[in-house]
């Protein structure tokens, strides 16, 4: 699921409207609309959304992409 759709789902599950996010949580209306439509999001905003919806950040970003672990000290290429 895309991040914007996940945010929209969490907003609806929490019973929050756009207006409530603006008035109670100090977001800008266009900010929430852009996020839910799938536009980019900054890390501070992502952290703030996790706090607003009282969910771990992992729940917001789970399944969005893969990050491979790199072992410290290992060579990535030889010349």
C-alpha positions, 0 to 999 in steps of 0.5 A: 500500500502506498504511503498516501493511502496508508495515511488516509486509511489511518486518518479515517480509522482515527475518525479525523477529518481534514478539518480536524487535522488542521484545527486540532493538530496544526497541519495545513489542508493542502499538506494533508491533501498532497500527502494523501494523493501520493506526493512526497513527504519529509521525514519530520512530517512522517514522524509527526504523522506517526505521533498524530495517529499514535502508531510506530513509524514502522507501521507507516513505512512498512512495505514501501521499499527494501533497504539492504543491510551492508556489513561494516568493513566489507568491500563492495568492489575491488579495483 
